[in-house]
């Protein structure tokens, strides 16, 4: 066989293995992080006698944990969970007569609560040389939002599945960058307000965008920073009470943390 052909075949056979080794060394991590979550969001609900609304982004601190792995066949797995110490909405107003006539007039809403999410992704990467790879993934997310407005507590929990694309680039033995873009369709949801459960609340689709840079300062340890954006939107109507409600949540999280490379 021609020497050039043999050389080309050998390179073709070795390159995916070399890429898997390079990416595995960079991406096989377990990390913890702190986050700053900004949520320029809005929500409203109305009945014939009055309405309640809240809007304006809230900025909260939070924490999270993440794990990512790539095997020799370039199958990619990612798990993460984060919790923000505060409601996704800041400020609002109450107008009209609510709660069976016990609350009247117009006033400001004092907001409390939290937001949290669990994400799982699995996909197949395809090597681009020895230092980069890109590929599709399947994803699942569970999200939980809780907001208290002047003593009225509302909660929304959403399950979504979908997919997207993930990419990784190893710039050096110390520095790597990753990014993802995906969309998850809402499949189920539950909601409650003031102790009452909502009747068949709508699930929300989720648009996800994120990027992260990881710098290894030790063979086993690295620091990382990045940004993640999740967009949610849902509306709800309940004819027997002439109730109409809608909410839009933009969850923007800046993260900084430390990871162990396994």
Secondary structure as GFF3:
##gff-version 3
##sequence-region A 1 262
A	DSSP	alpha_helix	3	27	.	.	.	ID=ss1
A	DSSP	beta_strand	29	39	.	.	.	ID=ss2
A	DSSP	beta_strand	42	47	.	.	.	ID=ss3
A	DSSP	beta_strand	50	55	.	.	.	ID=ss4
A	DSSP	beta_strand	58	70	.	.	.	ID=ss5
A	DSSP	beta_strand	75	84	.	.	.	ID=ss6
A	DSSP	beta_strand	92	96	.	.	.	ID=ss7
A	DSSP	three_ten_helix	99	101	.	.	.	ID=ss8
A	DSSP	beta_strand	107	108	.	.	.	ID=ss9
A	DSSP	beta_strand	111	124	.	.	.	ID=ss10
A	DSSP	beta_strand	126	128	.	.	.	ID=ss11
A	DSSP	beta_strand	132	149	.	.	.	ID=ss12
A	DSSP	beta_strand	152	170	.	.	.	ID=ss13
A	DSSP	beta_strand	175	193	.	.	.	ID=ss14
A	DSSP	beta_strand	196	197	.	.	.	ID=ss15
A	DSSP	beta_strand	205	216	.	.	.	ID=ss16
A	DSSP	beta_strand	221	238	.	.	.	ID=ss17
A	DSSP	three_ten_helix	239	241	.	.	.	ID=ss18
A	DSSP	beta_strand	243	261	.	.	.	ID=ss19
###
